[in-house]
Amino acid sequence: MQLFFINLNKMPSFILIISFYLPTITFAQSSKFPKLSQLQQNGNATVSALVVKLSNGEKIAELNSDMRLCPASVTKLVLGAQALDKWGTTKTFTTKLYGRGKINKGTLEGDIIFYGAGDASLTNEKLWFLTTDVSRYGIKKITGKIVVNNSMFGNVLEDENRLGGKNKSHNAYDAPLSSAAVNFSVLAIVVTPNEKIGGQAKISLEPYPLNSISVIGNVTTTNENSAPQISVSRQSKNGKDIFSVSGTIPKNSTAQRIYRSISDADRYTGEVLNGFLTAAGIETSGEIQIDSKELKGNLIPLASVEGYPIEWQMKGLFEVSNNFIGDTLALNLLSESNPKNKGDLKEAGSLLEKYMKNVLKNSTWDSNQNQNSTLIIESGSGLTPNNRLSARDIISLLDHMYFSGRAFPAYINALPIVGDEGSLKRRFTSPTEKHLQGRLRGKTGTLTEPVHVSALGGYSRLKNGDWVAFAVIVNGVKSKPQPDLKNIRDAIDSDLAKVLPSEL
């Protein structure tokens, strides 16, 4: 498992199958968005777009800016803003290990309890810190169970997208949620080439073999001129995850890591923790128990570890659009504000919706033109197609963050840079668009079902030092043939490059 972020480029595109409805709308046209306007005129897409100069509020370009559409992962801009407004940049979450029983000559006669604090950044590195500290405490044997306590969120009411991945998956985005989850609830399948061409590559699990995980299939080592072609999918039955692996890997390749979701976050945590305890020289029973009740009784503090701060987590949220980080942060916000409804993703979405409405209430960009269009946030990660935001909504949010001296530096730093980072690394590549590389930062959003969605929102610096905020949302129309996602992205990039020419 990498210490930082999962490489989403290695994960296949996901498909969501949920009912979707768009009202009949009369569209405004804009010569400043020629390609996006053409998409609308073709009748198979709807567009909401707005570009403004933040220093004086000047509108540079506008197209149906009040139309509320599905923004996909651009919703994460709302989540990131509320997290920074609520906690600042240095907030961390602390995971703890307790002993329950008594310690006698290096033996814990009882259980070891893992208390998950909803730390989305808790990876193998932090687990190593925890378990080696238990060893330093002097414990060499644990006679009881490894108890995984997830009471911080309780039993999470997950959305339909994650429920679909419980029995089978070939993705990482549908990883299950828990306050006690580790490694983003994904498993790294590591494939290392054989020394001989034609030989079977070595397939391992990172960091250790796990009782509930088995791997079937094989990968063949090929000649040195080929590229790795590895397929991994999962089926889950009776508490066991079976990963099927196939494909090829060249002899001169380094080890390849393919990340896939597991089916049971808490069980996975218990088994990974057991592996680290064993590696630290601590004998365990290997028996794992899941507990959702609040911690009580006489407990012995054994070890604790702080996760990475919110500022670090923002990079994962924006740069690689990590849905696990997004929904975990949303549940943390909910847990602090409304503990009675903790663990409910839709309630967490309602909290974000309330925050967004408050931003609009205090924004000069809220023109009250959306009386017949409802702002909806059901998911902080944007996995659901039911969310509804307009370009004007997003501009109001970006404007709010721009004037936040406390949060803006971390907020904009987390957004990927065109041509350099994350989901924008390969955008704005044509000769007429390249002037925006290294200058524009933004958050992308993409869905493929029930209609194609492509969105982009963020900031760009002008030559005179002024800042521009931009937001573009494009949705396909369910009753019409779907516009190609690449064509939509190309239209967004081309039109923004025209709206923000090199001389600005």
C-alpha positions as a printed Julia matrix, in Angstrom:
504×3 Matrix{Float64}:
   0.0     0.0     0.0
   1.38    3.42   -0.91
   1.67    5.83    1.95
  -0.26    8.57    0.25
  -2.93    8.43   -2.42
  -4.32    5.69   -4.58
  -3.54    6.05   -8.27
  -7.05    6.35   -9.68
  -5.67    6.22  -13.24
  -5.31    2.45  -12.76
  -8.95    2.03  -11.87
 -11.58    1.41  -14.53
 -14.35    3.89  -15.12
 -17.38    3.27  -12.96
 -20.99    2.95  -13.95
 -23.95    4.04  -11.84
 -27.43    2.75  -12.64
 -29.96    5.04  -11.0
 -33.06    6.83  -12.27
 -32.39   10.39  -13.47
 -34.71   13.22  -14.46
 -34.11   16.56  -16.12
 -36.87   19.13  -16.59
 -37.65   20.68  -19.96
 -35.68   23.94  -20.15
 -35.36   26.78  -22.64
 -31.68   27.48  -23.11
 -29.88   30.78  -23.34
 -27.06   30.98  -25.84
 -23.57   32.46  -25.55
 -21.08   33.26  -28.29
 -18.34   33.12  -25.66
 -18.98   29.39  -25.2
 -19.32   28.32  -28.87
 -18.66   24.59  -28.49
 -20.72   24.23  -25.32
 -23.56   26.17  -26.96
 -23.37   23.8   -29.92
 -23.72   20.81  -27.59
 -26.94   22.37  -26.3
 -28.24   23.18  -29.77
 -27.75   19.55  -30.73
 -30.33   18.74  -28.06
 -28.46   15.96  -26.28
 -26.77   18.01  -23.53
 -27.55   20.78  -21.05
 -24.93   23.29  -19.89
 -24.49   25.68  -16.98
 -21.38   27.87  -17.12
 -20.05   31.06  -15.55
 -16.66   32.8   -15.43
 -16.12   35.85  -13.21
 -13.32   38.15  -12.09
 -13.18   37.91   -8.31
 -11.59   41.3    -7.63
 -14.57   43.29   -8.92
 -17.32   40.77   -9.69
 -17.15   41.3   -13.44
 -18.83   38.56  -15.49
 -16.45   37.44  -18.22
 -18.76   34.82  -19.75
 -22.08   33.2   -18.86
 -24.33   30.43  -20.17
 -27.43   29.33  -18.25
 -25.54   30.0   -15.01
 -28.62   29.42  -12.83
 -29.46   25.99  -14.22
 -28.93   23.33  -11.56
 -27.47   20.13  -12.93
 -25.64   17.09  -11.6
 -22.08   18.27  -10.74
 -20.61   14.79  -10.0
 -17.33   15.1    -8.05
 -17.28   18.88   -8.32
 -19.51   18.51   -5.23
 -16.26   17.88   -3.36
 -15.58   21.62   -3.59
 -18.47   22.11   -1.14
 -17.2    19.4     1.19
 -13.64   20.73    1.17
 -14.88   24.25    1.9
 -16.98   23.2     4.88
 -14.19   21.02    6.28
 -11.71   23.91    6.15
 -14.24   26.4     7.52
 -15.09   24.02   10.37
 -11.67   22.66   11.32
  -8.99   24.77    9.68
  -5.95   23.14    8.1
  -4.3    21.39   11.07
  -7.17   19.24   12.38
  -6.22   15.57   12.77
  -8.01   12.38   13.85
  -6.4    10.14   16.48
  -6.66    6.35   16.33
  -6.11    4.48   19.6
  -5.29    0.99   20.83
  -6.46   -0.13   24.28
  -6.01   -3.22   26.39
  -8.95   -4.73   28.24
  -7.89   -7.1    31.01
  -4.58   -7.16   32.83
  -0.95   -7.27   31.79
   1.12   -9.98   33.41
   4.8   -10.4    32.54
   4.41   -9.17   28.96
   1.1   -10.94   28.37
  -2.14   -9.02   27.89
  -4.64  -11.37   29.5
  -7.63  -10.07   27.63
  -8.53   -8.19   24.45
  -6.76   -5.53   22.43
  -9.19   -2.88   21.18
  -8.72   -0.84   18.02
 -10.74    2.38   18.29
 -11.29    3.95   14.87
 -11.66    7.73   14.9
 -12.74    8.13   11.28
  -9.26    8.9    10.01
  -9.37    8.64    6.21
  -5.57    8.91    6.08
  -4.93    5.81    8.23
  -2.62    3.61    6.15
  -0.05    0.88    6.71
   2.57    3.37    7.88
   0.38    4.49   10.79
  -0.54    0.89   11.67
   3.17    0.11   11.91
   3.56    2.99   14.39
   0.65    1.69   16.49
   1.72   -1.93   16.68
   5.42   -1.3    17.27
   4.41    0.99   20.14
   2.46   -1.92   21.64
   5.62   -3.98   21.43
   7.62   -1.18   23.05
   5.02   -1.15   25.83
   6.37   -4.58   26.64
   3.51   -6.75   25.39
   4.6    -9.95   23.68
   1.37  -11.93   23.8
  -2.39  -11.2    23.64
  -4.64  -14.01   24.86
  -8.0   -12.43   23.96
  -9.54  -11.09   20.81
  -8.63   -8.31   18.43
 -11.68   -6.04   18.83
 -12.38   -3.51   16.08
 -14.55   -0.75   17.54
 -16.41    1.34   14.93
 -18.69    3.23   17.34
 -17.52    6.64   16.1
 -19.83    6.3    13.07
 -21.68    3.16   14.09
 -23.01    0.99   11.28
 -22.77    3.27    8.23
 -25.87    3.63    6.06
 -24.1     3.5     2.71
 -25.41    4.7    -0.63
 -26.54    2.38   -3.41
 -23.24    2.76   -5.24
 -21.26    1.12   -2.45
 -23.95   -1.45   -1.75
 -23.52   -2.61   -5.33
 -19.9    -3.46   -4.59
 -20.57   -5.67   -1.59
 -20.82   -8.92   -3.55
 -18.6    -8.17   -6.53
 -16.48   -5.36   -7.91
 -13.64   -4.51  -10.25
 -13.22   -0.98   -8.9
 -11.83    0.89   -5.9
 -14.32    3.77   -5.77
 -17.01    1.57   -4.12
 -14.87    0.83   -1.03
 -17.0     0.39    2.13
 -17.02    3.0     4.89
 -16.29    2.69    8.61
 -14.78    4.88   11.28
 -12.35    1.98   11.83
 -11.4     1.56    8.16
  -7.76    1.43    7.06
  -6.01    1.85    3.7
  -9.08    3.59    2.17
 -10.81    0.16    2.42
  -8.9    -1.04   -0.62
  -6.46   -3.88   -1.06
  -3.26   -3.72   -3.1
  -2.69   -6.74   -5.34
   1.04   -6.71   -6.14
   2.22   -8.43   -9.33
   5.98   -9.04   -9.79
   7.32  -10.5   -13.07
   8.99  -13.9   -13.28
  12.67  -14.1   -14.17
  11.76  -16.06  -17.3
   9.57  -15.07  -20.22
   6.49  -17.28  -20.18
   6.77  -17.9   -16.45
   3.99  -17.07  -14.0
   4.41  -13.76  -12.2
   4.34  -13.66   -8.41
   1.06  -12.34   -7.0
   1.01  -11.07   -3.41
  -1.14   -9.02   -1.06
   0.14   -5.85    0.57
   1.09   -5.69    3.37
   0.48   -9.33    4.45
  -1.56  -12.42    3.5
  -5.03  -12.27    5.08
  -7.32  -15.11    6.15
 -10.44  -13.68    4.48
  -8.68  -12.94    1.17
  -7.76  -15.44   -1.53
  -6.36  -14.92   -5.02
  -7.0   -17.13   -8.05
  -5.68  -16.97  -11.59
  -2.24  -16.04  -12.87
  -0.31  -13.42  -14.81
   2.15  -14.42  -17.53
   5.58  -12.79  -17.93
   6.08  -11.55  -21.5
   8.85  -10.02  -23.62
  10.4    -6.73  -22.6
   8.69   -4.6   -25.25
   5.15   -5.06  -23.98
   3.23   -3.03  -21.4
   1.56   -4.49  -18.29
  -2.0    -5.64  -18.97
  -3.47   -6.86  -15.68
  -7.13   -7.42  -14.81
  -8.38   -7.83  -11.23
 -11.96   -8.4   -10.07
 -13.53   -9.49   -6.78
 -16.37  -11.77   -5.74
 -17.42  -12.07   -2.1
 -19.18  -15.01   -0.45
 -19.65  -16.06    3.17
 -17.24  -13.45    4.51
 -14.52  -14.29    2.01
 -13.16  -12.08   -0.76
 -11.92  -13.91   -3.84
  -9.81  -11.85   -6.24
  -9.46  -13.13   -9.81
  -6.26  -11.97  -11.5
  -5.25  -12.39  -15.13
  -3.12  -10.75  -17.79
   0.5   -10.16  -18.69
   3.49   -8.27  -17.32
   6.83   -7.64  -19.12
  10.0    -9.18  -17.75
  11.67   -5.77  -17.28
   8.73   -4.28  -15.36
   8.86   -3.31  -11.73
   6.16   -4.62   -9.38
   2.67   -3.4   -10.33
   0.05   -2.51   -7.71
  -3.63   -2.78   -8.59
  -6.07   -1.42   -6.02
  -9.51   -2.93   -5.49
 -12.19   -2.49   -2.84
 -12.75   -5.1    -0.16
 -16.25   -6.07    0.99
 -15.96   -5.69    4.8
 -14.04   -2.68    6.1
 -13.97   -3.73    9.78
 -12.95   -7.33    9.16
 -10.19   -6.09    6.84
  -8.93   -3.73    9.56
  -8.81   -6.53   12.11
  -6.84   -8.84    9.83
  -4.36   -6.17    8.74
  -3.86   -5.16   12.38
  -3.25   -8.79   13.29
  -0.61   -8.99   10.57
   1.22   -5.96   11.94
   1.02   -7.23   15.54
   2.52  -10.53   14.45
   5.25   -8.75   12.49
   6.05   -6.73   15.64
   6.73   -9.98   17.48
   3.43  -10.12   19.36
   1.63  -13.47   19.59
  -2.14  -13.21   19.09
  -5.12  -15.57   19.0
  -6.0   -14.19   15.54
  -9.67  -14.04   16.59
 -11.39  -10.86   15.43
 -14.53   -9.27   16.86
 -16.44   -6.23   15.56
 -18.0    -3.94   18.19
 -20.25   -0.94   17.5
 -20.91   -0.04   21.16
 -19.31    2.95   22.84
 -16.14    2.14   24.75
 -16.71    1.58   28.47
 -14.99   -0.04   31.42
 -11.42   -0.01   32.62
  -9.21    0.26   29.56
  -5.43    0.42   29.38
  -4.13    2.98   26.83
  -1.47    1.15   24.8
  -0.79    3.31   21.74
  -2.19    6.16   19.65
  -1.36    7.75   16.33
  -2.45   11.0    14.7
  -3.44   10.92   11.06
  -2.44   13.45    8.44
  -4.04   16.9     8.83
  -7.02   18.19    6.87
  -4.71   20.14    4.58
  -3.1    16.82    3.51
  -6.47   15.14    3.08
  -7.63   17.98    0.82
  -5.0    16.93   -1.73
  -6.5    13.44   -1.92
 -10.01   14.87   -2.03
  -9.32   17.22   -4.94
  -6.27   15.96   -6.81
  -7.27   12.32   -7.25
 -10.96   12.75   -6.27
 -10.75   10.1    -3.54
 -14.38    9.22   -2.72
 -13.43    7.39    0.48
 -11.78   10.52    1.88
 -14.78   12.57    0.8
 -17.47   10.48    2.46
 -15.37    9.87    5.59
 -14.87   13.62    6.07
 -18.61   14.15    5.52
 -19.41   11.57    8.2
 -16.97   13.23   10.57
 -18.72   16.56   10.05
 -22.05   14.85   10.76
 -20.73   13.04   13.83
 -19.66   16.34   15.39
 -22.82   18.26   14.56
 -25.51   15.59   14.92
 -24.29   12.48   16.8
 -27.8    10.97   16.88
 -27.76   10.51   13.09
 -24.11    9.55   12.78
 -23.2     7.16   10.0
 -25.96    8.29    7.61
 -24.49    9.51    4.31
 -27.7    11.27    3.26
 -27.79   13.13    6.58
 -24.19   14.12    5.97
 -25.27   15.37    2.56
 -28.06   17.39    4.16
 -25.48   19.04    6.42
 -23.45   20.06    3.36
 -26.61   21.3     1.67
 -27.39   23.5     4.67
 -23.84   24.86    4.59
 -24.11   25.61    0.86
 -27.42   27.41    1.3
 -25.83   29.57    3.98
 -22.97   30.41    1.61
 -25.52   31.45   -1.03
 -27.47   33.49    1.48
 -24.39   35.59    2.18
 -23.14   35.71   -1.41
 -23.37   38.58   -3.86
 -23.77   35.9    -6.53
 -27.03   34.51   -5.15
 -29.47   36.26   -7.46
 -32.51   34.31   -6.22
 -33.17   33.2    -9.79
 -33.38   29.53   -8.79
 -36.88   29.56   -7.35
 -37.96   26.68   -9.61
 -34.73   24.71   -9.26
 -33.79   23.02   -6.0
 -30.26   22.8    -4.64
 -29.66   19.17   -3.63
 -26.67   17.52   -1.97
 -27.14   13.88   -1.01
 -23.48   12.87   -1.16
 -20.34   14.81   -0.29
 -18.25   12.72   -2.66
 -20.59   13.35   -5.6
 -21.05    9.64   -6.32
 -24.81   10.06   -6.56
 -26.32   11.61   -9.73
 -29.05   13.16   -7.55
 -26.93   16.15   -6.46
 -27.9    19.47   -8.05
 -25.74   22.6    -8.27
 -25.56   25.42  -10.8
 -22.51   27.21  -12.14
 -23.6    30.25  -10.12
 -23.74   28.12   -6.94
 -20.18   26.96   -7.51
 -18.99   30.51   -8.24
 -20.58   31.67   -4.98
 -18.65   28.97   -3.13
 -15.36   29.75   -4.9
 -15.88   33.44   -4.17
 -16.54   32.65   -0.49
 -13.32   30.65   -0.23
 -11.26   33.24   -2.13
 -12.03   35.83    0.54
 -11.24   33.43    3.4
  -7.76   34.31    4.57
  -7.74   31.26    6.83
  -8.8    28.6     4.32
  -8.04   29.83    0.8
  -4.3    28.97    0.66
  -4.94   25.31    1.53
  -8.06   25.17   -0.63
  -6.42   26.35   -3.83
  -3.21   24.43   -3.15
  -5.21   21.19   -3.02
  -6.69   21.77   -6.48
  -4.67   20.04   -9.22
  -2.75   22.18  -11.71
  -3.55   21.79  -15.4
  -0.8    19.88  -17.17
   0.87   18.72  -13.94
  -1.39   16.9   -11.5
  -4.2    14.43  -10.99
  -7.29   14.5   -13.17
  -6.08   17.65  -15.0
  -2.67   16.32  -15.99
  -3.74   15.57  -19.56
  -6.2    18.42  -20.1
  -5.82   21.66  -22.14
  -3.21   20.14  -24.45
  -3.96   21.73  -27.84
  -1.84   24.68  -29.07
  -4.74   27.09  -28.44
  -5.22   25.84  -24.86
  -1.7    25.3   -23.56
  -1.44   28.84  -22.18
  -3.66   27.66  -19.3
  -1.27   24.89  -18.27
   0.42   25.74  -15.0
  -2.0    28.63  -14.57
  -5.4    27.05  -14.01
  -6.38   24.92  -11.02
  -9.66   23.02  -10.86
 -11.78   20.12   -9.66
 -13.2    17.75  -12.24
 -16.4    15.71  -12.06
 -17.42   12.73  -14.2
 -20.28   10.22  -14.24
 -21.32    7.83  -16.98
 -24.79    6.68  -15.88
 -27.66    7.34  -16.07
 -26.39   10.16  -18.29
 -22.92   11.42  -19.14
 -21.73   14.16  -16.78
 -18.58   16.24  -17.09
 -17.9    19.27  -14.92
 -15.02   21.55  -13.99
 -14.75   24.29  -11.39
 -11.84   26.25  -10.0
  -9.56   29.26  -10.33
  -7.16   30.83  -12.82
  -4.66   33.64  -12.33
  -4.59   36.49  -14.84
  -1.42   38.2   -16.04
  -2.2    41.33  -14.01
  -2.48   39.27  -10.83
  -6.29   39.15  -10.67
  -8.04   35.86   -9.95
 -10.83   34.37  -12.02
 -13.32   31.77  -10.81
 -14.97   29.46  -13.34
 -17.59   26.71  -13.28
 -18.88   24.54  -16.13
 -21.37   21.66  -15.76
 -22.5    19.56  -18.73
 -25.16   16.85  -18.44
 -26.42   14.54  -21.14
 -30.14   14.22  -21.74
 -31.57   10.83  -20.82
 -33.92   10.57  -23.8
 -31.19   11.4   -26.33
 -27.95    9.72  -27.48
 -25.25   10.58  -24.98
 -22.5    12.99  -26.07
 -19.04   11.45  -25.84
 -17.3    12.37  -22.58
 -14.08   13.22  -24.39
 -15.95   15.56  -26.7
 -17.53   17.27  -23.69
 -14.15   17.72  -22.0
 -12.64   19.03  -25.23
 -15.49   21.55  -25.54
 -14.99   22.73  -21.95
 -11.23   23.11  -22.44
 -11.56   24.87  -25.8
 -14.19   27.35  -24.62
 -12.4    28.2   -21.36
  -9.21   28.82  -23.34
 -11.18   31.28  -25.51
 -12.77   32.96  -22.48
  -9.33   33.22  -20.79
  -6.96   33.98  -23.67
  -3.2    34.19  -23.2
  -3.2    37.98  -23.2
  -5.37   38.16  -20.06
